[in-house]
Amino acid sequence: MSPSAENRYPAGHVLYRRLAKRFPRIVRGEGCWLYDDAGKRYLDASSGALVCNLGHGNAELARAVGEQAARLGYVNGVAFTHDAVEELAAELSALTADGLDKTLFCCNGGDAVEAALKIARQFWAESGRPEKRKIVSLSPSYHGSTLLALSASGRPGYRKQFQDWLVPVCSVPAPYAYRCACRGEWEDCPACSGTALEAALLQEGPETVAAFIAEPVGGASTGASVPRPDYWKTIREICDRHEVLFIADEILVGAGRTGTWSALEPYAVAPDFQIFGKGIAGGYAPLSAMVTSRRILDVLAEGTGAPLHNQTFSQFPVSCAAGLATIRQLKAHALIERCARMGEILLRRLGELLEHPNVGDVRGRGLLVGVEFVEDKESRKPFHPSLRMAEGFTQAAQAAGLVVWPSSGYTDREDGDLVLIGPPFTISESEISELVRLFRVALDATLETIQNPNGR
């Protein structure tokens, strides 16, 4: 295929993720770099969609996937089990909090969120308390694009066209200090302290609430915002007091991304459900995991006898083999520890951008850093949505040879612009320097376009 081929709608037969964009055709990847068919290379500063934790072109992962496919490609999980799923579940059990040792493997994060929410509802119904059916989540937040997961997501722009199809969900403000009225400075702030959850439960009636779902560190909706140290202990205490199940969505922030296997680890808090995805299989096969305990599953075992959630590719052998190889490689090469060390360097270097008048905040943990753009630094006023700042920056970055993960429209006003930086755990210091250099180039180009839209 010629490098000049038009990889965009309506040419060809692919339904592209964006219908007004030409897509470079990537032909190979190596470490932190991607290469297209025209010979251009891109520094992948977002690990794809925060997926390729171990980098591109990983021969060890590719070999594990190929060997599993040659030995056993597929079996029906309702009828059989197999080595890959048994070994992966055991490895995962050793990494999760005490008591969380039963895992359902799905294909993507949304599937696993749906599974956790449905099983939480089933648990209460089979416990003789069917009135506990409501979900509480944070706003802003994002948990997936399937309808139940989207219902639980506090993203007005994503929900708007599907509102009539969504389940009503109670929302409480996320611990997003940069956008909070207290700016992270009030000890008793309901949002930043977590006490907003208790107020919401009392208003809804805790006897009607099945589960609370949240990301332990902010994902795309709050740009790697890190809650204060006591936040999750407060949340756990509130959930326990009102008999509400706590679901930790670690699809984006878990599997080592924030410098520990679980983003909850530093807080010494155990949820009732823990969900992993994205980087759990290194990008070599679609995989997510919903982990829970016997306390939950014993009720189901004594009732209907099965979780009421299934899919054709649950416990898929090839995906499980990719997950097993990923976890073993993370351990063998101490890559999570490396992620924590390199994350300190990345946060420090990106922190240099705070000198720029349109960079409002740089925050994060491990190799997950959010950079938030503002029109006015003092007031923290966002750019007007019509300027499409995050999208424009992402395009300018790609043109410069840098791949980032954008987010926009995440506030109640549907404004706000940020990008997430989350390179593979294998990134070097020299590549971090190049990342920061390219970021500056892209930011200058984006602001030039905003200030001179007609090129004059």
N, C-alpha and C positions, 0 to 999 in steps of 0.2 A: 504494500500500500504506500502510495506516494505521501511524503510529509505534508504536501500541500492539500491533501484531502480535507474536505469541510466536515469536521466532526461536530455538527450542530443541527438542531431542528430547523427545517423539516427534512434535511438530507439524511440518507441512510434509513435504517429501520430501528434504531435504538430510541426508546423514550427517555431522553436525557433529563437529569434532575433539574436543569434550568433550560427553559425553552428559548432564551434570547442570548445564549452564550455559546461561543466556540470552545470546545474542549481539546486541549493538547492531548495527544495520544501517548501515554506512558508505555515504554517498552521494556524497562527494567528498573530495578532499584538496588541500591547497595548502601548499607548502613543508614545514614541520615539523608541520603540523596536519592532523588528520582530523576530519570532521564527520559526525554520524549523522543519521538521518531525524527525530529529535526536536529537532534544532538544537544538541545538545551538541557541544562541540569537545574534542579530545584532543591533547595535545602528544606526538608520536610520538618518544619518547626511545630507541627501539630500531630505528628505520628498518624497522618491521614485524618481520621475522625477520632483522635486520641485512642488509637487502636494498636498501632505497630510499636509496642513498647520495646521490643528487642531489635528493632530496625528492619530494614528491607534486605532481601537476599540472604536470609538466614538458612544456611544449608542444613543445619541440625533439625530445625523445625520442618523444613521441606521433606527431609528424609523420613521423619517420623510420620508425617501425613501419608507419604507415598507407601511406606511399608504397611501401615494400617489398611489403606485402601486395597492393597494387593492381597492382604490376608483376609480381611472382612470389611466390606463396604457398608452394609446396612443389615440390621435386623429390627424387627418390630419390638419396641420396648415394652409393649403390653404382654408379649409372649416370652421374651428372652432377656437375659443380661449378658454381659461380655467383659473381657479383661479390661479394656480401656476405661469403661465407665466405673468399674469397681476400683481400679487403681487411682483414678483421678479423684473420685469421691473421698478415698482414704487420705490422699495428699491434701485435699482441701480441708478436710476435717481437722487435720493437724495444724492448720494455719488460722482457723477461725476461733472465736471465743468459746469458752467452755460451754458445753451443752448444745452448741450448734454443730451438729454432725450428721445431718440427713440432707442430701442435696438432690434437687431435680435439675437436670441440664436441659436448656432450651437453645433456641437459635439466635435470639437477639435480646437486647435489654428490655424492650417493650413486652416481649413474651414473658420474661421472668417477673416483671412488675405485675402483669395481669395474673400470673400464677400466685404470687404472694397475696395480692388483694383478694382474689377469689378464695384461696385457702383460709385466709383470716376470717372472711365471712362464713365459710363452711364450718370452721372451728366453733364459732359462737353458735351457729344454728344447731350443730350436733351436740353442743354443750347444754342445750335446752334454753338458749337465750337468743332466739332469732331476731329480737328487736335491736340487737347490736349489729347494725348494718352500715352506718355512716363512715365516711372517710374524711380525715382532716389532713391537709397538706400545707406547705409553705407557699407564699407568694412574694416574689416570683420564684418559679421552680419549673423543672421539666422532667417528666418521667417516661415519655414515649409517645408515639403517634397512633397506636391502636386506641380504640375509643375509651376503654376504662382507664388506661394509662394517661390518655390525653385529658380525661375528666379530672384526674388528680394533679394535673400540671397547671401551675399558676402563670400562664403565658396568654394574656388576652388576645394578642394577635394570632396565635396559633389556633385558638378555640373559636374565634368569631364565626367562621363559616359553618361550623359543625355544632353550634351551641344547642340546637334542638335535639341533637342525638346524644348529648352527653349527660352523665349522671351528676346530679347536684353534689358538690363537694364543699365542705367548709374550709376556708383558708385563713391562715394567720400570717402575719408579716415575717419574712425571713430575717435571720440575723445578718443583715447586710449593712454594716456600720457606715460605709461610705455614703449610702443613700438614705440612711436613717436620720430622722429629725435630731437625734441626740449625737450624731456623728461618732458614735461609739464611746461617748464620754460619760453617760449617765449610768450609775451602778444599778438603778432600779428600772431601767428602760425595759418595758415588757417584751419588745422584739429582740433586743440584744441579750437579755437575761434568760429568755425562754418562758417567762411567766404568761406571755400572751396565749400560750397553748392552754393553760389551765382556765383562763377566762373564756376561751372559745368552747372548751368542753362543758363548762358549767352552763353556758348559754344554750348549747345544743342539747344538753342532757347526756352525761357520760354513759348512762345506761343504754343509749342508742348508738354509741360510737364503737365501731369495730377496730379501727386502726388509724395510726398516724404514720405518714410516710415522708421521708426527707433525705436529702443528701448530706452526709456529715461535713463535707467541705463543698462550697458552692461549685456547681458546674457552669454550663454556659449561661444560665439565667442570672447568676450573680458574679460571674467572672472570677472564680477561685477565691471568693470571700471566705475567710477563716473565722469561725465563731470564737468568742472568747472562751477561756479554758473551762469555765464552770457550766457552759451552756448545756452540754449533752447529759451531764449528771442531773441537772434540773429537769430536763425533758424526760429522762428515764424515771425519775421519782414521780413526776406528774402522771406518766403513763401507768406506773404501778399503782398509784393511789386511786386512779379511776378505772382500773382494769381495761386499759386500752393497749392493743398490741402495737409495738414499735417496729416499723419496717425501715431499715437503713438501705437506701438506694446508693450503692457504690459502683454503679455501672461505669461511670466516667472516672471517679476519684479513687477507686480501689485497685486491687491487683498490683500494688506497689507504686502507683502513680504519684502519691503524695509523700513518698519516702518511708512508708510502712505498708505491710501487706494490706491491712484494712485502715481506712482513714479514721476510723473510730479508736484505733489502738491507743493513741496518746491520752485518751480521755478515760480509759479503763471502764468503758460502758459496753454492755452486751445488748444487742437488739433481740427481738423475737424472730425476725426474718432479716437475712442479709443477702443482698443481690449484687452479683458481679457480672461484668460483661466486657465489651470492648477489648481491652488488653489481655483478658484472661487466656486467650489463645494466640496472642501475638499477631493477629491479622491473617493467620494461615488457614482458618476455617471459622465459620460463624458459630459462636458459642456464648452462652450466658449461663449463670448458675443462680438458683434460688436455694438458700441454705436455711434450714430451720431445725427444730428440736423434737425429741420424743414427747415433750410436754404437749406440743401441738398435735403431733401425728398420732399419738395414742388415742386421742379422742376420735379421730377419723377411723382408726383401726377398729375401734369398738362400735362405730356407727355404720356408715355406708361401706367402709372397707377400702376406700380409694380416694385420693384427691381428685376433685372434679375439674381437672384441667389436664389437657393432653394435646399433643400435636404429633404429626407424622414423624418428624425428625427429633423428637425428644430423645436424649441419651444417644445421639448419633455417633457411632464408633469413630469415624474419621475426625470429627470435631473434638471428641474426647481425647483422642490421641494427640491432637494439636495442643489442647489444654494441658495434658500431662507433660508433654515435652517443654512447654513454656514454663510451668512451675519448676520443673527440675533444672532448667537452665537458669532461671532466676536464682535458685538456691546455689547451684554449682559455681556460678560466677559472682555471687554476692551483688547482684545487680540492683536489688532494692536499696541496699546500703549505698551503692554508688549513686542511685537516683537521689537519695537524700543529700549526699555531698555535692553533686553537680547542681542540685536544685538551689543550694545556697549561693553558688556562683552565678547561676542564671538570674536569680532574684536580685542579687546585688548589681549585676551588669544592666539588667533591664531597669532597675531603679534609677540609673543615670538619666533615663528619659524624663524623670520628673522635673528636670530643669526646663522642659518644653512647655510653653504656655497652654497647649491643648492636650496635654497628658495629665489627667486629673488624679489617677491613682495607679499604683503598681503593687500587686499583692499576690499571695499564693503560698504554697507549701510543696516541697519536693519539686519535681519537674512538671509543675502545673502553675502557671503564672497568668494572671489576668491583667491586661492593660486597658484602662477605661479612658475614653476620649471625651473631652468636654469643650464646649464653646467658650465658657468662662470659668477660669480656675477657682476664683474666690467664691462664687455662688454655686459652683458645681453644676451650672446650667448645661444640659445636654445640647448637642447639635439638633437642629430641627430635623424631624424624620425625613423630610423631602430631600435633604442633602445626602442621605444614605451613606453616612460617613464610614461605618464599619465595612459595608459592602465595597465602597470605593477603595478603601485602604487595602482590602483583601485582593482586589484586582490589581492594584498598583504593586502590591507585594509579589504577586505571582508573576507579573511582568518583570520584576527585578530579580526573580529567581528564589522567592521565599514563599512557603506555604504556611498559612495561619488558619485558625478556626474563628470565624466571626460570630457575633451575636448582636442583635439590635431589637429595639421595640419591646424590651422586657419589663418596663415599668407599667404602672396602671395607666399612664398617659400614652403608652405605646411609643415612647422615645427611649433614648439611651443607646450608646454604641461602645462596644468593647471587642477585644480579640483575646482568645486564649492561646497561650504558647505552651506546648507540651511535647517536646521532641522525644525521640527514642532515648532509652536509658543509657545507650552507648555513646551519646554525644560527647565530643571532646571540648576542652577549653577553647581551642582555636576555632572550632565550629560555633561555639557560643559567641565568640567575638564577631565572626562573620554574620551570624544571625542578627546581632544588635546593629551592625553596620547596615545590613539590608533593610532592617526595620526603619532606620532613620531615613534611608533613601525613599522608601515607600511612603513614609509619613510626609516628607517634604513634597513628593509628587501629588499626594492626595489633597493636601491643603492648597497647593498651587491650582489644582483643578477646581476646587470649591471657590477659591477667590477669583479665578479667571475662567469661568465655565465655557466661554467661547474661544479660549485660547489667546485672548488679547492681553 
